[in-house]
Amino acid sequence: MNKTILLLVPACAALCAGCETESPHLDSQIGQATRHLVEAQTLDPGAAGNPPELAPAGADGQRLKSAIDNYHKDVNRPDQSVARPIVFEVGQQQGQ
């Protein structure tokens, strides 16, 4: 009985220690790397709030129009239905 308790107490302590968070500061930093990466890749952060009236200098108007047309064509529309039925397959069945 004593050996069981001596083995059970450290095992329970290790189990409880595994569930404890290391620091509450880790949760506040989740996503920080992604936000920093987006900020580093943004050329002009103020452009979203105050977009320029003219296209960038040196830009080809036809190429820009084509890019925007392709963007509008590829964006999902809520009124469109799924063309293919959704099938969920769980596991593989042999013999079929």
Buried (B, 14 or more C-beta within 10 A) or exposed (E): EEEEEEEEEEEEEEEEEEEEEEEEEEEEEEEEEEEEEEEEEEEEEEEEEEEEEEEEEEEEEEEEEEEEEEEEEEEEEEEEEEEEEEEEEEEEEEEE
